[in-house]
Amino acid sequence: MFGKESKMLVLTRQKDESIMIGDEVEIIIVNVRGDKVRLGIIAPGSIPVHRRETYDKIQRERAKAGDQN
């Protein structure tokens, strides 16, 4: 899933605090309720943003389409 050079940074944030990824992507903690966290993501349109399960489905569909060519 992650390359050899990838590391995981674990941060603690509270509601209305944010995390910057590079200069263009901001992840904001919108709400915390029980074990659910609602995130807001501000990113340029050129950067795709997906839930992990959606991303995995896209990757499977791409791989399947590649196998058919």
TORLOTI-247632 format. One record per residue: residue number from 1; residue in three letters; x, y, z of N, C-alpha, C in turn. Coordinates in steps of 0.001 Angstrom, whole numbers. Layout:
<atoms>
<atom><pos>NUM</pos><code>ALA</code><n_X>X</n_X><n_Y>Y</n_Y><n_Z>Z</n_Z><ca_X>X</ca_X><ca_Y>Y</ca_Y><ca_Z>Z</ca_Z><c_X>X</c_X><c_Y>Y</c_Y><c_Z>Z</c_Z></atom>
...
</atoms>
This chain:
<atoms>
<atom><pos>1</pos><code>MET</code><n_X>829</n_X><n_Y>-1193</n_Y><n_Z>0</n_Z><ca_X>0</ca_X><ca_Y>0</ca_Y><ca_Z>0</ca_Z><c_X>870</c_X><c_Y>1252</c_Y><c_Z>0</c_Z></atom>
<atom><pos>2</pos><code>PHE</code><n_X>1892</n_X><n_Y>1288</n_Y><n_Z>855</n_Z><ca_X>2760</ca_X><ca_Y>2440</ca_Y><ca_Z>920</ca_Z><c_X>4151</c_X><c_Y>2017</c_Y><c_Z>492</c_Z></atom>
<atom><pos>3</pos><code>GLY</code><n_X>4902</n_X><n_Y>2944</n_Y><n_Z>-124</n_Z><ca_X>6263</ca_X><ca_Y>2650</ca_Y><ca_Z>-542</ca_Z><c_X>7196</c_X><c_Y>2523</c_Y><c_Z>649</c_Z></atom>
<atom><pos>4</pos><code>LYS</code><n_X>8397</n_X><n_Y>2054</n_Y><n_Z>386</n_Z><ca_X>9383</ca_X><ca_Y>1853</ca_Y><ca_Z>1452</ca_Z><c_X>9713</c_X><c_Y>3151</c_Y><c_Z>2176</c_Z></atom>
<atom><pos>5</pos><code>GLU</code><n_X>9609</n_X><n_Y>4273</n_Y><n_Z>1479</n_Z><ca_X>9967</ca_X><ca_Y>5560</ca_Y><ca_Z>2060</ca_Z><c_X>8801</c_X><c_Y>6213</c_Y><c_Z>2807</c_Z></atom>
<atom><pos>6</pos><code>SER</code><n_X>7618</n_X><n_Y>5629</n_Y><n_Z>2755</n_Z><ca_X>6447</ca_X><ca_Y>6208</ca_Y><ca_Z>3411</ca_Z><c_X>6504</c_X><c_Y>6020</c_Y><c_Z>4911</c_Z></atom>
<atom><pos>7</pos><code>LYS</code><n_X>6060</n_X><n_Y>7012</n_Y><n_Z>5611</n_Z><ca_X>5972</ca_X><ca_Y>6968</ca_Y><ca_Z>7074</ca_Z><c_X>4570</c_X><c_Y>7441</c_Y><c_Z>7461</c_Z></atom>
<atom><pos>8</pos><code>MET</code><n_X>4111</n_X><n_Y>7019</n_Y><n_Z>8619</n_Z><ca_X>2821</ca_X><ca_Y>7498</ca_Y><ca_Z>9104</ca_Z><c_X>3066</c_X><c_Y>8485</c_Y><c_Z>10232</c_Z></atom>
<atom><pos>9</pos><code>LEU</code><n_X>2512</n_X><n_Y>9659</n_Y><n_Z>10087</n_Z><ca_X>2556</ca_X><ca_Y>10678</ca_Y><ca_Z>11124</ca_Z><c_X>1203</c_X><c_Y>10660</c_Y><c_Z>11820</c_Z></atom>
<atom><pos>10</pos><code>VAL</code><n_X>1187</n_X><n_Y>10462</n_Y><n_Z>13112</n_Z><ca_X>-52</ca_X><ca_Y>10420</ca_Y><ca_Z>13884</ca_Z><c_X>-168</c_X><c_Y>11734</c_Y><c_Z>14650</c_Z></atom>
<atom><pos>11</pos><code>LEU</code><n_X>-1269</n_X><n_Y>12435</n_Y><n_Z>14438</n_Z><ca_X>-1500</ca_X><ca_Y>13731</ca_Y><ca_Z>15062</ca_Z><c_X>-2785</c_X><c_Y>13721</c_Y><c_Z>15868</c_Z></atom>
<atom><pos>12</pos><code>THR</code><n_X>-2833</n_X><n_Y>14536</n_Y><n_Z>16884</n_Z><ca_X>-4060</ca_X><ca_Y>14748</ca_Y><ca_Z>17632</ca_Z><c_X>-4585</c_X><c_Y>16128</c_Y><c_Z>17274</c_Z></atom>
<atom><pos>13</pos><code>ARG</code><n_X>-5837</n_X><n_Y>16195</n_Y><n_Z>16868</n_Z><ca_X>-6465</ca_X><ca_Y>17459</ca_Y><ca_Z>16496</ca_Z><c_X>-7818</c_X><c_Y>17548</c_Y><c_Z>17168</c_Z></atom>
<atom><pos>14</pos><code>GLN</code><n_X>-8296</n_X><n_Y>18736</n_Y><n_Z>17357</n_Z><ca_X>-9622</ca_X><ca_Y>18962</ca_Y><ca_Z>17905</ca_Z><c_X>-10490</c_X><c_Y>19641</c_Y><c_Z>16850</c_Z></atom>
<atom><pos>15</pos><code>LYS</code><n_X>-11773</n_X><n_Y>19729</n_Y><n_Z>17135</n_Z><ca_X>-12708</ca_X><ca_Y>20355</ca_Y><ca_Z>16220</ca_Z><c_X>-12197</c_X><c_Y>21739</c_Y><c_Z>15818</c_Z></atom>
<atom><pos>16</pos><code>ASP</code><n_X>-12340</n_X><n_Y>22047</n_Y><n_Z>14551</n_Z><ca_X>-11945</ca_X><ca_Y>23313</ca_Y><ca_Z>13931</ca_Z><c_X>-10434</c_X><c_Y>23484</c_Y><c_Z>13787</c_Z></atom>
<atom><pos>17</pos><code>GLU</code><n_X>-9650</n_X><n_Y>22468</n_Y><n_Z>14127</n_Z><ca_X>-8219</ca_X><ca_Y>22511</ca_Y><ca_Z>13858</ca_Z><c_X>-7971</c_X><c_Y>21818</c_Y><c_Z>12520</c_Z></atom>
<atom><pos>18</pos><code>SER</code><n_X>-6797</n_X><n_Y>22055</n_Y><n_Z>11952</n_Z><ca_X>-6550</ca_X><ca_Y>21493</ca_Y><ca_Z>10629</ca_Z><c_X>-5130</c_X><c_Y>20964</c_Y><c_Z>10503</c_Z></atom>
<atom><pos>19</pos><code>ILE</code><n_X>-4906</n_X><n_Y>20296</n_Y><n_Z>9388</n_Z><ca_X>-3624</ca_X><ca_Y>19724</ca_Y><ca_Z>9019</ca_Z><c_X>-3359</c_X><c_Y>20162</c_Y><c_Z>7587</c_Z></atom>
<atom><pos>20</pos><code>MET</code><n_X>-2155</n_X><n_Y>20602</n_Y><n_Z>7307</n_Z><ca_X>-1762</ca_X><ca_Y>20961</ca_Y><ca_Z>5943</ca_Z><c_X>-934</c_X><c_Y>19833</c_Y><c_Z>5345</c_Z></atom>
<atom><pos>21</pos><code>ILE</code><n_X>-1218</n_X><n_Y>19510</n_Y><n_Z>4099</n_Z><ca_X>-411</ca_X><ca_Y>18557</ca_Y><ca_Z>3338</ca_Z><c_X>166</c_X><c_Y>19355</c_Y><c_Z>2177</c_Z></atom>
<atom><pos>22</pos><code>GLY</code><n_X>1454</n_X><n_Y>19601</n_Y><n_Z>2237</n_Z><ca_X>2076</ca_X><ca_Y>20479</ca_Y><ca_Z>1252</ca_Z><c_X>1500</c_X><c_Y>21885</c_Y><c_Z>1400</c_Z></atom>
<atom><pos>23</pos><code>ASP</code><n_X>1486</n_X><n_Y>22618</n_Y><n_Z>318</n_Z><ca_X>980</ca_X><ca_Y>23991</ca_Y><ca_Z>328</ca_Z><c_X>-472</c_X><c_Y>24092</c_Y><c_Z>-131</c_Z></atom>
<atom><pos>24</pos><code>GLU</code><n_X>-1037</n_X><n_Y>23006</n_Y><n_Z>-664</n_Z><ca_X>-2325</ca_X><ca_Y>23116</ca_Y><ca_Z>-1340</ca_Z><c_X>-3459</c_X><c_Y>22317</c_Y><c_Z>-735</c_Z></atom>
<atom><pos>25</pos><code>VAL</code><n_X>-3182</n_X><n_Y>21421</n_Y><n_Z>190</n_Z><ca_X>-4238</ca_X><ca_Y>20557</ca_Y><ca_Z>732</ca_Z><c_X>-4368</c_X><c_Y>20812</c_Y><c_Z>2233</c_Z></atom>
<atom><pos>26</pos><code>GLU</code><n_X>-5594</n_X><n_Y>21126</n_Y><n_Z>2636</n_Z><ca_X>-5875</ca_X><ca_Y>21332</ca_Y><ca_Z>4055</ca_Z><c_X>-6984</c_X><c_Y>20374</c_Y><c_Z>4476</c_Z></atom>
<atom><pos>27</pos><code>ILE</code><n_X>-6768</n_X><n_Y>19680</n_Y><n_Z>5580</n_Z><ca_X>-7773</ca_X><ca_Y>18785</ca_Y><ca_Z>6141</ca_Z><c_X>-8222</c_X><c_Y>19392</c_Y><c_Z>7462</c_Z></atom>
<atom><pos>28</pos><code>ILE</code><n_X>-9512</n_X><n_Y>19644</n_Y><n_Z>7567</n_Z><ca_X>-10076</ca_X><ca_Y>20321</ca_Y><ca_Z>8732</ca_Z><c_X>-10958</c_X><c_Y>19344</c_Y><c_Z>9505</c_Z></atom>
<atom><pos>29</pos><code>ILE</code><n_X>-10817</n_X><n_Y>19314</n_Y><n_Z>10827</n_Z><ca_X>-11698</ca_X><ca_Y>18514</ca_Y><ca_Z>11666</ca_Z><c_X>-12985</c_X><c_Y>19323</c_Y><c_Z>11830</c_Z></atom>
<atom><pos>30</pos><code>VAL</code><n_X>-14052</n_X><n_Y>18874</n_Y><n_Z>11192</n_Z><ca_X>-15319</ca_X><ca_Y>19597</ca_Y><ca_Z>11192</ca_Z><c_X>-16148</c_X><c_Y>19251</c_Y><c_Z>12421</c_Z></atom>
<atom><pos>31</pos><code>ASN</code><n_X>-16161</n_X><n_Y>17960</n_Y><n_Z>12772</n_Z><ca_X>-16985</ca_X><ca_Y>17523</ca_Y><ca_Z>13894</ca_Z><c_X>-16464</c_X><c_Y>16196</c_Y><c_Z>14429</c_Z></atom>
<atom><pos>32</pos><code>VAL</code><n_X>-16610</n_X><n_Y>15995</n_Y><n_Z>15720</n_Z><ca_X>-16274</ca_X><ca_Y>14716</ca_Y><ca_Z>16354</ca_Z><c_X>-17480</c_X><c_Y>14314</c_Y><c_Z>17186</c_Z></atom>
<atom><pos>33</pos><code>ARG</code><n_X>-17998</n_X><n_Y>13114</n_Y><n_Z>16902</n_Z><ca_X>-19149</ca_X><ca_Y>12611</ca_Y><ca_Z>17649</ca_Z><c_X>-18923</c_X><c_Y>11139</c_Y><c_Z>17925</c_Z></atom>
<atom><pos>34</pos><code>GLY</code><n_X>-18639</n_X><n_Y>10818</n_Y><n_Z>19177</n_Z><ca_X>-18357</ca_X><ca_Y>9422</ca_Y><ca_Z>19531</ca_Z><c_X>-17104</c_X><c_Y>8953</c_Y><c_Z>18819</c_Z></atom>
<atom><pos>35</pos><code>ASP</code><n_X>-17236</n_X><n_Y>7853</n_Y><n_Z>18076</n_Z><ca_X>-16088</ca_X><ca_Y>7316</ca_Y><ca_Z>17348</ca_Z><c_X>-16044</c_X><c_Y>7767</c_Y><c_Z>15890</c_Z></atom>
<atom><pos>36</pos><code>LYS</code><n_X>-16852</n_X><n_Y>8756</n_Y><n_Z>15535</n_Z><ca_X>-16888</ca_X><ca_Y>9273</ca_Y><ca_Z>14160</ca_Z><c_X>-16280</c_X><c_Y>10660</c_Y><c_Z>14105</c_Z></atom>
<atom><pos>37</pos><code>VAL</code><n_X>-15474</n_X><n_Y>10868</n_Y><n_Z>13087</n_Z><ca_X>-14838</ca_X><ca_Y>12165</ca_Y><ca_Z>12853</ca_Z><c_X>-15258</c_X><c_Y>12642</c_Y><c_Z>11477</c_Z></atom>
<atom><pos>38</pos><code>ARG</code><n_X>-15753</n_X><n_Y>13846</n_Y><n_Z>11375</n_Z><ca_X>-16137</ca_X><ca_Y>14430</ca_Y><ca_Z>10082</ca_Z><c_X>-15018</c_X><c_Y>15364</c_Y><c_Z>9654</c_Z></atom>
<atom><pos>39</pos><code>LEU</code><n_X>-14494</n_X><n_Y>15115</n_Y><n_Z>8451</n_Z><ca_X>-13389</ca_X><ca_Y>15893</ca_Y><ca_Z>7917</ca_Z><c_X>-13847</c_X><c_Y>16764</c_Y><c_Z>6764</c_Z></atom>
<atom><pos>40</pos><code>GLY</code><n_X>-13259</n_X><n_Y>17930</n_Y><n_Z>6653</n_Z><ca_X>-13425</ca_X><ca_Y>18777</ca_Y><ca_Z>5480</ca_Z><c_X>-12084</c_X><c_Y>18830</c_Y><c_Z>4773</c_Z></atom>
<atom><pos>41</pos><code>ILE</code><n_X>-12089</n_X><n_Y>18718</n_Y><n_Z>3458</n_Z><ca_X>-10838</ca_X><ca_Y>18706</ca_Y><ca_Z>2705</ca_Z><c_X>-10884</c_X><c_Y>19810</c_Y><c_Z>1663</c_Z></atom>
<atom><pos>42</pos><code>ILE</code><n_X>-9905</n_X><n_Y>20692</n_Y><n_Z>1723</n_Z><ca_X>-9768</ca_X><ca_Y>21756</ca_Y><ca_Z>732</ca_Z><c_X>-8564</c_X><c_Y>21395</c_Y><c_Z>-123</c_Z></atom>
<atom><pos>43</pos><code>ALA</code><n_X>-8802</n_X><n_Y>21195</n_Y><n_Z>-1424</n_Z><ca_X>-7723</ca_X><ca_Y>20805</ca_Y><ca_Z>-2331</ca_Z><c_X>-8047</c_X><c_Y>21323</c_Y><c_Z>-3727</c_Z></atom>
<atom><pos>44</pos><code>PRO</code><n_X>-7021</n_X><n_Y>21584</n_Y><n_Z>-4514</n_Z><ca_X>-7270</ca_X><ca_Y>21996</ca_Y><ca_Z>-5898</ca_Z><c_X>-8003</c_X><c_Y>20897</c_Y><c_Z>-6663</c_Z></atom>
<atom><pos>45</pos><code>GLY</code><n_X>-8759</n_X><n_Y>21284</n_Y><n_Z>-7651</n_Z><ca_X>-9496</ca_X><ca_Y>20311</ca_Y><ca_Z>-8453</ca_Z><c_X>-8597</c_X><c_Y>19307</c_Y><c_Z>-9154</c_Z></atom>
<atom><pos>46</pos><code>SER</code><n_X>-7328</n_X><n_Y>19642</n_Y><n_Z>-9323</n_Z><ca_X>-6399</ca_X><ca_Y>18737</ca_Y><ca_Z>-10007</ca_Z><c_X>-5926</c_X><c_Y>17593</c_Y><c_Z>-9114</c_Z></atom>
<atom><pos>47</pos><code>ILE</code><n_X>-6258</n_X><n_Y>17650</n_Y><n_Z>-7824</n_Z><ca_X>-5868</ca_X><ca_Y>16591</ca_Y><ca_Z>-6894</ca_Z><c_X>-7109</c_X><c_Y>15778</c_Y><c_Z>-6548</c_Z></atom>
<atom><pos>48</pos><code>PRO</code><n_X>-7185</n_X><n_Y>14518</n_Y><n_Z>-6990</n_Z><ca_X>-8347</ca_X><ca_Y>13702</ca_Y><ca_Z>-6671</ca_Z><c_X>-8407</c_X><c_Y>13401</c_Y><c_Z>-5166</c_Z></atom>
<atom><pos>49</pos><code>VAL</code><n_X>-9590</n_X><n_Y>13461</n_Y><n_Z>-4608</n_Z><ca_X>-9799</ca_X><ca_Y>13144</ca_Y><ca_Z>-3190</ca_Z><c_X>-10925</c_X><c_Y>12119</c_Y><c_Z>-3120</c_Z></atom>
<atom><pos>50</pos><code>HIS</code><n_X>-10644</n_X><n_Y>10959</n_Y><n_Z>-2536</n_Z><ca_X>-11625</ca_X><ca_Y>9879</ca_Y><ca_Z>-2449</ca_Z><c_X>-11564</c_X><c_Y>9244</c_Y><c_Z>-1070</c_Z></atom>
<atom><pos>51</pos><code>ARG</code><n_X>-12668</n_X><n_Y>8662</n_Y><n_Z>-638</n_Z><ca_X>-12628</ca_X><ca_Y>7738</ca_Y><ca_Z>496</ca_Z><c_X>-11792</c_X><c_Y>6550</c_Y><c_Z>68</c_Z></atom>
<atom><pos>52</pos><code>ARG</code><n_X>-11146</n_X><n_Y>5886</n_Y><n_Z>1039</n_Z><ca_X>-10270</ca_X><ca_Y>4764</ca_Y><ca_Z>708</ca_Z><c_X>-11004</c_X><c_Y>3669</c_Y><c_Z>-63</c_Z></atom>
<atom><pos>53</pos><code>GLU</code><n_X>-12232</n_X><n_Y>3343</n_Y><n_Z>358</n_Z><ca_X>-12949</ca_X><ca_Y>2255</ca_Y><ca_Z>-327</ca_Z><c_X>-13271</c_X><c_Y>2629</c_Y><c_Z>-1774</c_Z></atom>
<atom><pos>54</pos><code>THR</code><n_X>-13523</n_X><n_Y>3908</n_Y><n_Z>-2038</n_Z><ca_X>-13765</ca_X><ca_Y>4380</ca_Y><ca_Z>-3408</ca_Z><c_X>-12479</c_X><c_Y>4315</c_Y><c_Z>-4213</c_Z></atom>
<atom><pos>55</pos><code>TYR</code><n_X>-11382</n_X><n_Y>4751</n_Y><n_Z>-3616</n_Z><ca_X>-10077</ca_X><ca_Y>4701</ca_Y><ca_Z>-4279</ca_Z><c_X>-9725</c_X><c_Y>3258</c_Y><c_Z>-4658</c_Z></atom>
<atom><pos>56</pos><code>ASP</code><n_X>-9904</n_X><n_Y>2325</n_Y><n_Z>-3725</n_Z><ca_X>-9607</ca_X><ca_Y>918</ca_Y><ca_Z>-4005</ca_Z><c_X>-10452</c_X><c_Y>388</c_Y><c_Z>-5156</c_Z></atom>
<atom><pos>57</pos><code>LYS</code><n_X>-11727</n_X><n_Y>763</n_Y><n_Z>-5191</n_Z><ca_X>-12616</ca_X><ca_Y>324</ca_Y><ca_Z>-6279</ca_Z><c_X>-12131</c_X><c_Y>876</c_Y><c_Z>-7621</c_Z></atom>
<atom><pos>58</pos><code>ILE</code><n_X>-11748</n_X><n_Y>2137</n_Y><n_Z>-7642</n_Z><ca_X>-11226</ca_X><ca_Y>2750</ca_Y><ca_Z>-8875</ca_Z><c_X>-9983</c_X><c_Y>2002</c_Y><c_Z>-9344</c_Z></atom>
<atom><pos>59</pos><code>GLN</code><n_X>-9095</n_X><n_Y>1685</n_Y><n_Z>-8412</n_Z><ca_X>-7868</ca_X><ca_Y>974</ca_Y><ca_Z>-8773</ca_Z><c_X>-8168</c_X><c_Y>-415</c_Y><c_Z>-9329</c_Z></atom>
<atom><pos>60</pos><code>ARG</code><n_X>-9121</n_X><n_Y>-1121</n_Y><n_Z>-8709</n_Z><ca_X>-9506</ca_X><ca_Y>-2453</ca_Y><ca_Z>-9219</ca_Z><c_X>-10086</c_X><c_Y>-2345</c_Y><c_Z>-10625</c_Z></atom>
<atom><pos>61</pos><code>GLU</code><n_X>-10938</n_X><n_Y>-1333</n_Y><n_Z>-10846</n_Z><ca_X>-11550</ca_X><ca_Y>-1157</ca_Y><ca_Z>-12171</ca_Z><c_X>-10494</c_X><c_Y>-811</c_Y><c_Z>-13220</c_Z></atom>
<atom><pos>62</pos><code>ARG</code><n_X>-9525</n_X><n_Y>4</n_Y><n_Z>-12850</n_Z><ca_X>-8433</ca_X><ca_Y>338</ca_Y><ca_Z>-13777</ca_Z><c_X>-7610</c_X><c_Y>-899</c_Y><c_Z>-14116</c_Z></atom>
<atom><pos>63</pos><code>ALA</code><n_X>-7313</n_X><n_Y>-1701</n_Y><n_Z>-13095</n_Z><ca_X>-6530</ca_X><ca_Y>-2922</ca_Y><ca_Z>-13325</ca_Z><c_X>-7304</c_X><c_Y>-3891</c_Y><c_Z>-14231</c_Z></atom>
<atom><pos>64</pos><code>LYS</code><n_X>-8599</n_X><n_Y>-4008</n_Y><n_Z>-13981</n_Z><ca_X>-9438</ca_X><ca_Y>-4891</ca_Y><ca_Z>-14787</ca_Z><c_X>-9494</c_X><c_Y>-4391</c_Y><c_Z>-16231</c_Z></atom>
<atom><pos>65</pos><code>ALA</code><n_X>-9641</n_X><n_Y>-3088</n_Y><n_Z>-16431</n_Z><ca_X>-9680</ca_X><ca_Y>-2515</ca_Y><ca_Z>-17775</ca_Z><c_X>-8343</c_X><c_Y>-2733</c_Y><c_Z>-18469</c_Z></atom>
<atom><pos>66</pos><code>GLY</code><n_X>-7253</n_X><n_Y>-2643</n_Y><n_Z>-17734</n_Z><ca_X>-5922</ca_X><ca_Y>-2883</ca_Y><ca_Z>-18309</ca_Z><c_X>-5726</c_X><c_Y>-4304</c_Y><c_Z>-18724</c_Z></atom>
<atom><pos>67</pos><code>ASP</code><n_X>-6318</n_X><n_Y>-5238</n_Y><n_Z>-17977</n_Z><ca_X>-6221</ca_X><ca_Y>-6663</ca_Y><ca_Z>-18302</ca_Z><c_X>-6999</c_X><c_Y>-6995</c_Y><c_Z>-19579</c_Z></atom>
<atom><pos>68</pos><code>GLN</code><n_X>-8026</n_X><n_Y>-6217</n_Y><n_Z>-19868</n_Z><ca_X>-8870</ca_X><ca_Y>-6501</ca_Y><ca_Z>-21021</ca_Z><c_X>-8291</c_X><c_Y>-5944</c_Y><c_Z>-22316</c_Z></atom>
<atom><pos>69</pos><code>ASN</code><n_X>-7277</n_X><n_Y>-5090</n_Y><n_Z>-22213</n_Z><ca_X>-6687</ca_X><ca_Y>-4509</ca_Y><ca_Z>-23424</ca_Z><c_X>-5567</c_X><c_Y>-5351</c_Y><c_Z>-23960</c_Z></atom>
</atoms>
